[in-house]
């Protein structure tokens, strides 16, 4: 038996032992039936058809594909390379489409929040009934101040838990809290913070002024702190 025929017989016997070939292309592990891998070398008219696709993975036509069968050292045929490259391209396209959808959603949410806060700024904050310029202002820590104001907006104490959760998430009840990317400021995270001037000239540092503006904003847009908290959980902002 000639050396050529002996080599051919050994290859046939080896291929019978393999039921599949695993290939990794563009980060995707693909199992390809041996029937797809129609030859041992990548010679022939189909060998270079997928060179531009394989370039994504740093491979060249006629070279060993990354992650080819671990124990055979088999070179992929043009048909196998095209199948693997097509799968890699599909994954890249899907990831890019997902990124575009995420960017559009983030831009839409930012626009909605800006529009909502602009509408709230145009609506005067409700003034507690019977108060005057000389009326004493609430005192204590910010949460106690907020709890004392709920009734003036027509809410029961059952709304307080939602308000605590809302402003814990937004600012941690810090009068100086500033969002470095958007510029939102204060306990209610007004955007911009100067909107709170409608509730008092000391809006930059006074918790009661910020809370008064924030409760008016919540009432005008969401009806109650629990309504605002539900929107926060659904959209990531209020």
C-alpha positions as CSV (number, residue, x, y, z in Angstrom):
1,X,0.0,0.0,0.0
2,X,1.4,3.4,-1.0
3,X,2.1,6.0,1.6
4,X,-0.7,8.2,0.0
5,X,-3.3,5.4,0.3
6,X,-2.2,4.6,3.8
7,X,-2.5,8.3,4.9
8,X,-6.0,8.5,3.3
9,X,-7.2,5.3,5.1
10,X,-5.9,6.6,8.5
11,X,-7.8,9.9,8.0
12,X,-11.0,8.0,7.1
13,X,-10.7,5.9,10.2
14,X,-10.0,9.0,12.3
15,X,-13.0,10.9,10.9
16,X,-15.3,7.9,11.7
17,X,-14.4,8.3,15.4
18,X,-15.5,12.0,15.4
19,X,-19.1,12.9,15.6
20,X,-18.7,16.6,15.8
21,X,-16.2,19.4,15.8
22,X,-16.3,22.3,18.2
23,X,-15.2,25.7,16.8
24,X,-14.9,29.1,18.6
25,X,-15.3,32.1,16.4
26,X,-15.9,35.7,17.5
27,X,-16.4,34.5,21.1
28,X,-19.1,31.9,20.1
29,X,-18.6,28.2,20.7
30,X,-20.2,26.3,17.8
31,X,-20.6,22.5,17.4
32,X,-20.4,21.6,13.7
33,X,-21.2,18.1,12.4
34,X,-18.3,16.4,10.7
35,X,-20.3,16.3,7.6
36,X,-20.0,20.0,7.3
37,X,-16.2,19.7,7.5
38,X,-15.9,18.1,4.0
39,X,-12.1,18.1,3.8
40,X,-9.0,18.1,6.0
41,X,-7.4,21.1,4.4
42,X,-8.9,24.4,3.3
43,X,-7.9,24.1,-0.3
44,X,-10.2,24.6,-3.2
45,X,-12.3,27.4,-4.7
46,X,-14.2,28.1,-1.4
47,X,-11.1,28.5,0.7
48,X,-11.0,32.3,0.8
49,X,-14.6,33.3,0.6
50,X,-15.0,34.2,4.3
51,X,-11.7,36.0,4.8
52,X,-13.3,39.3,5.7
53,X,-15.5,37.7,8.3
54,X,-12.7,35.6,9.8
55,X,-10.6,38.8,10.2
56,X,-12.9,39.7,13.1
57,X,-11.3,36.8,15.0
58,X,-7.8,37.3,13.7
59,X,-7.9,34.2,11.5
60,X,-6.9,33.8,7.9
61,X,-8.2,31.5,5.2
62,X,-6.3,28.3,5.1
63,X,-5.1,28.5,8.8
64,X,-6.2,26.6,11.8
65,X,-9.4,28.1,13.2
66,X,-9.3,29.2,16.8
67,X,-10.7,26.5,19.1
68,X,-10.9,23.9,16.4
69,X,-11.3,20.3,17.5
70,X,-9.0,19.9,20.5
71,X,-7.4,16.6,19.5
72,X,-7.6,16.4,15.8
73,X,-5.8,19.5,14.4
74,X,-8.3,19.6,11.6
75,X,-8.4,22.6,9.2
76,X,-11.8,23.8,8.4
77,X,-13.1,23.8,4.9
78,X,-14.6,27.0,3.3
79,X,-18.1,25.8,4.1
80,X,-17.3,25.3,7.7
81,X,-15.6,28.7,8.0
82,X,-18.5,30.4,6.4
83,X,-21.0,28.8,8.8
84,X,-18.9,29.8,11.8
85,X,-18.3,33.3,10.6
86,X,-22.0,33.8,9.9
87,X,-22.8,32.9,13.5
88,X,-20.2,35.3,14.7
89,X,-21.6,38.1,12.6
90,X,-25.1,37.4,13.8
91,X,-24.0,37.7,17.4
92,X,-22.2,41.0,16.8
93,X,-25.3,42.4,15.0
94,X,-27.5,41.3,17.9
95,X,-25.2,42.9,20.5
96,X,-25.1,46.2,18.5
97,X,-28.8,46.3,18.2
98,X,-29.2,45.7,22.0
99,X,-26.8,48.6,22.6
100,X,-28.7,50.9,20.4
101,X,-32.0,50.0,22.1
102,X,-30.4,50.7,25.6
103,X,-29.1,54.1,24.4
104,X,-32.5,55.1,23.0
105,X,-34.2,54.0,26.3
106,X,-31.8,56.0,28.4
107,X,-32.2,59.1,26.3
108,X,-36.0,58.8,26.4
109,X,-36.0,58.4,30.2
110,X,-33.8,61.4,30.6
111,X,-36.0,63.5,28.3
112,X,-39.1,62.4,30.2
113,X,-37.6,63.3,33.5
114,X,-36.5,66.7,32.3
115,X,-40.0,67.4,30.9
116,X,-41.6,66.3,34.1
117,X,-39.5,68.5,36.3
118,X,-40.0,71.4,33.9
119,X,-43.8,71.0,34.2
120,X,-43.5,70.8,38.0
121,X,-41.5,74.0,38.1
122,X,-44.3,75.8,36.3
123,X,-46.8,74.7,38.9
124,X,-46.8,76.7,42.1
125,X,-46.1,74.6,45.2
126,X,-49.2,74.4,47.3
127,X,-49.1,76.5,50.4
128,X,-50.2,75.0,53.7
129,X,-53.6,76.4,54.7
130,X,-53.6,79.2,57.2
131,X,-49.8,79.8,57.2
132,X,-48.3,83.3,57.0
133,X,-44.9,84.7,56.5
134,X,-44.4,84.8,60.3
135,X,-45.6,81.3,61.0
136,X,-42.9,79.1,62.6
137,X,-41.1,76.8,60.3
138,X,-40.7,73.0,61.0
139,X,-37.5,72.0,62.8
140,X,-35.6,68.8,63.4
141,X,-34.0,66.4,61.1
142,X,-35.2,66.2,57.5
143,X,-37.3,63.1,58.0
144,X,-39.1,64.6,61.0
145,X,-39.7,67.8,59.0
146,X,-41.2,65.8,56.1
147,X,-43.4,63.7,58.4
148,X,-44.8,66.9,59.9
149,X,-45.6,68.3,56.5
150,X,-47.5,65.4,55.1
151,X,-50.9,66.4,56.5
152,X,-50.7,69.9,54.8
153,X,-50.7,68.2,51.4
154,X,-53.6,65.9,52.3
155,X,-51.7,62.8,53.0
156,X,-51.8,60.4,55.9
157,X,-48.8,59.0,57.7
158,X,-49.1,55.9,55.6
159,X,-47.3,57.8,52.8
160,X,-44.3,58.4,54.9
161,X,-42.6,55.1,54.3
162,X,-42.8,55.6,50.5
163,X,-41.3,59.1,50.9
164,X,-38.4,57.7,53.0
165,X,-37.7,55.1,50.4
166,X,-37.9,57.6,47.6
167,X,-35.5,60.1,49.0
168,X,-33.2,57.5,50.5
169,X,-32.7,56.4,46.9
170,X,-32.4,59.9,45.4
171,X,-30.3,61.7,47.9
172,X,-30.0,59.9,51.2
173,X,-31.9,63.0,52.6
174,X,-28.7,65.1,52.2
175,X,-29.5,68.8,51.6
176,X,-26.2,69.2,49.7
177,X,-26.5,66.0,47.6
178,X,-25.5,66.8,44.0
179,X,-25.7,64.5,41.0
180,X,-22.4,64.9,39.1
181,X,-23.8,64.0,35.7
182,X,-27.2,65.8,35.7
183,X,-26.7,68.5,38.3
184,X,-29.8,67.5,40.3
185,X,-29.6,69.0,43.8
186,X,-30.8,68.6,47.3
187,X,-33.1,66.2,49.1
188,X,-35.7,65.9,46.3
189,X,-32.9,66.1,43.6
190,X,-34.5,69.1,41.8
191,X,-33.2,69.6,38.3
192,X,-31.9,72.2,38.2
193,X,-31.6,72.9,41.9
194,X,-32.5,76.5,41.4
195,X,-36.2,75.5,40.8
196,X,-36.5,75.2,44.6
197,X,-36.1,78.9,44.9
198,X,-39.9,79.0,44.4
199,X,-40.2,77.5,47.9
200,X,-37.7,79.9,49.6
201,X,-34.5,81.8,49.0
202,X,-32.6,79.4,51.3
203,X,-33.2,76.4,49.0
204,X,-29.5,75.6,48.8
205,X,-29.1,74.7,52.5
206,X,-32.5,74.6,54.2
207,X,-34.1,71.1,54.5
208,X,-37.6,72.5,55.1
209,X,-37.5,74.6,52.0
210,X,-36.2,71.7,49.9
211,X,-38.8,69.3,51.4
212,X,-41.6,71.8,50.8
213,X,-40.7,72.1,47.1
214,X,-40.2,68.4,46.8
215,X,-43.6,67.5,48.3
216,X,-45.3,70.1,46.0
217,X,-43.5,68.5,43.0
218,X,-44.7,65.0,44.0
219,X,-48.3,66.1,44.5
220,X,-48.5,67.9,41.1
221,X,-47.0,65.0,39.1
222,X,-47.8,61.7,41.0
223,X,-50.5,62.6,43.5
224,X,-48.7,61.1,46.5
225,X,-45.3,59.9,47.7
226,X,-46.3,56.3,47.1
227,X,-47.2,57.2,43.5
228,X,-43.8,58.8,43.0
229,X,-42.1,55.8,44.6
230,X,-43.9,53.4,42.3
231,X,-42.6,55.4,39.3
232,X,-39.1,55.5,40.7
233,X,-39.0,51.7,41.0
234,X,-40.4,51.3,37.5
235,X,-38.3,53.9,35.6
236,X,-35.4,54.6,37.9
237,X,-36.4,58.2,38.4
238,X,-39.4,60.3,39.5
